[in-house]
Amino acid sequence: MFLQNALDFLPILLKGAVVTVQVTAGSFLLSSVIGLLLALMMVSKVRAISLIAIGVVNVIRGLPIIVQLFYIYFVLPDFGIQLTAFQAGVIGLGIAYSAYQAENFRAGIQAIHQGQIEAAESLGMRGAMVMRRVVLPQAFRIALPPYGNTLVMMLKDSSLVSTITVAEMTRAGQLIASSTFENMTVYTLVALLYLALSLPLGYALRRLEARIGKRGKA
């Protein structure tokens, strides 16, 4: 019975898994862009810019992700901003994780020795060029482990977008379970599918870290 039910439910859950991957990829890209921008603002020598970025990061980190999702999906329409559930999920998860990405990038940037920046400036590089050619490549290598962990965490937390009706894997499981009452079968499959996504991803990230680490030592 378990096997037959699993075979019946799997195609629907796999469709949800595709949406899960799409939400995770979109949110990760958005969080990386916003996080990098916030990190650059946080390390700015202009105190006002730095304080604004720190304040934004603290506010985002202080709000539960589910509250941010609800606000974007249910409250923004009151201001004339209509988003689909998928769009709201990607934007909400991306903004929520941008604060953590900002801290990852900030730590990487601040780990670069000041002497390297001064050496680059002595060669005629200035401002954005120093950041782009000297600081950010090294900062990315330093930030890669927590950066990769953030991706795995986002994959799992993408299940939160089910609360705003995004048809990802958890939502698909909820719908199947509510109509068939086969809770054990459904949620066992959901758990196994999450593991099937997250374990290879974690392995690939560790291999990438090792490869980049070797290049950095070469």
PyMOL commands that set and color helices and strands:
alter all, ss='L'
color gray80, all
select helices_A, chain A and resi 2-42+47-62+65-79+85-110+114-122+127-164+169-180+183-217
alter helices_A, ss='H'
color red, helices_A
deselect
rebuild
show_as cartoon
